[in-house]
Amino acid sequence: MSKAYTIFGKFLNLFFSNSLVEDGVLISNTHHVLDLEVSNFSLLIERILEKRDTITPDFFFNYLERPEDYPGNFFLMTFDDGFLSSYKVAKEVLKKFNIK
């Protein structure tokens, strides 16, 4: 596991332990995933999905309007650029978890 993911994992453990189980939406804004980090990225997504259900952008906008209508723990995955790595991750990782 790379140093970056080790540090990020420790950050998640310390900072997000409670937020992974609180009601609301956790949004991931991913920029770039290196080829050699795909398996680590997959493990990270798997950990988040143990506590949260994935949602679509449409669901998220409905949630913003009336959050009281949508109790639960949700996860929205976004990418901020159209890099080839984003496509590879979508194909190899997100498809595995049925994340659109």
LINURLIN-V437453 format. One record per residue. RES is the residue in one small letter. PSI is psi in degrees with one decimal (* if undefined). NEAR is the number of other C-alpha atoms within 12 Angstrom. D_FIRST is the distance of its C-alpha to the first C-alpha in Angstrom with 1 decimal. Layout:
# LINURLIN-V437453
res=RES psi=PSI near=NEAR d_first=D_FIRST
res=RES psi=PSI near=NEAR d_first=D_FIRST
This chain:
# LINURLIN-V437453
res=m psi=137.3 near=16 d_first=0.0
res=s psi=161.8 near=17 d_first=3.8
res=k psi=-39.0 near=11 d_first=6.6
res=a psi=-45.8 near=16 d_first=8.3
res=y psi=-31.7 near=23 d_first=6.6
res=t psi=-46.6 near=17 d_first=6.6
res=i psi=-44.0 near=14 d_first=10.2
res=f psi=-40.7 near=18 d_first=11.0
res=g psi=-42.1 near=23 d_first=10.3
res=k psi=-40.1 near=15 d_first=12.5
res=f psi=-46.0 near=14 d_first=14.9
res=l psi=-45.2 near=19 d_first=15.3
res=n psi=-43.3 near=18 d_first=16.0
res=l psi=-44.4 near=13 d_first=18.5
res=f psi=-39.3 near=13 d_first=20.2
res=f psi=3.5 near=18 d_first=20.1
res=s psi=-49.6 near=17 d_first=20.6
res=n psi=-35.0 near=16 d_first=24.3
res=s psi=-19.1 near=22 d_first=24.2
res=l psi=-19.0 near=27 d_first=22.3
res=v psi=-4.4 near=22 d_first=25.5
res=e psi=149.4 near=17 d_first=28.1
res=d psi=144.3 near=21 d_first=30.3
res=g psi=-170.2 near=28 d_first=29.7
res=v psi=126.7 near=32 d_first=27.4
res=l psi=123.1 near=28 d_first=23.8
res=i psi=127.3 near=24 d_first=23.3
res=s psi=124.0 near=20 d_first=20.2
res=n psi=94.6 near=15 d_first=20.9
res=t psi=139.9 near=22 d_first=18.2
res=h psi=-52.5 near=18 d_first=18.8
res=h psi=133.5 near=24 d_first=16.4
res=v psi=118.0 near=30 d_first=13.3
res=l psi=151.7 near=21 d_first=12.2
res=d psi=-42.0 near=19 d_first=12.5
res=l psi=-1.4 near=17 d_first=9.1
res=e psi=2.0 near=24 d_first=7.8
res=v psi=-43.7 near=26 d_first=10.5
res=s psi=-37.1 near=22 d_first=9.1
res=n psi=-38.9 near=24 d_first=6.8
res=f psi=-40.4 near=33 d_first=10.1
res=s psi=-42.8 near=27 d_first=12.0
res=l psi=-38.5 near=21 d_first=10.7
res=l psi=-46.2 near=27 d_first=11.7
res=i psi=-42.1 near=35 d_first=15.0
res=e psi=-42.0 near=22 d_first=15.6
res=r psi=-44.0 near=22 d_first=15.5
res=i psi=-41.1 near=32 d_first=17.8
res=l psi=-9.7 near=26 d_first=20.1
res=e psi=-25.8 near=18 d_first=20.7
res=k psi=-12.0 near=25 d_first=22.8
res=r psi=153.9 near=26 d_first=24.0
res=d psi=141.3 near=31 d_first=25.8
res=t psi=150.5 near=31 d_first=25.3
res=i psi=165.5 near=29 d_first=28.2
res=t psi=164.6 near=20 d_first=29.6
res=p psi=-38.5 near=19 d_first=30.9
res=d psi=-44.3 near=13 d_first=34.4
res=f psi=-43.5 near=20 d_first=33.6
res=f psi=-45.2 near=26 d_first=32.1
res=f psi=-34.8 near=15 d_first=35.3
res=n psi=-40.0 near=16 d_first=37.5
res=y psi=-41.4 near=24 d_first=35.5
res=l psi=-35.7 near=15 d_first=36.2
res=e psi=-40.9 near=12 d_first=39.9
res=r psi=73.3 near=13 d_first=40.2
res=p psi=-27.9 near=18 d_first=37.1
res=e psi=-20.4 near=12 d_first=39.5
res=d psi=-8.4 near=14 d_first=39.8
res=y psi=68.2 near=20 d_first=36.1
res=p psi=145.4 near=16 d_first=35.0
res=g psi=-178.3 near=22 d_first=31.5
res=n psi=120.0 near=27 d_first=27.8
res=f psi=159.0 near=31 d_first=26.7
res=f psi=126.4 near=35 d_first=23.8
res=l psi=121.4 near=30 d_first=24.4
res=m psi=127.2 near=32 d_first=21.9
res=t psi=156.2 near=26 d_first=23.0
res=f psi=136.9 near=22 d_first=22.0
res=d psi=-2.8 near=15 d_first=23.9
res=d psi=162.2 near=14 d_first=24.2
res=g psi=43.1 near=16 d_first=25.0
res=f psi=152.8 near=16 d_first=22.3
res=l psi=-35.0 near=16 d_first=21.8
res=s psi=-33.9 near=24 d_first=18.1
res=s psi=-40.1 near=27 d_first=19.5
res=y psi=-44.1 near=25 d_first=21.6
res=k psi=-43.5 near=23 d_first=18.9
res=v psi=-43.5 near=34 d_first=16.9
res=a psi=-42.8 near=28 d_first=20.2
res=k psi=-43.8 near=18 d_first=21.1
res=e psi=-34.8 near=21 d_first=18.0
res=v psi=-55.9 near=28 d_first=16.7
res=l psi=-36.7 near=28 d_first=19.6
res=k psi=-39.8 near=15 d_first=22.2
res=k psi=-35.7 near=17 d_first=20.5
res=f psi=6.2 near=24 d_first=21.0
res=n psi=40.2 near=18 d_first=24.4
res=i psi=124.0 near=24 d_first=23.5
res=k psi=* near=21 d_first=26.1
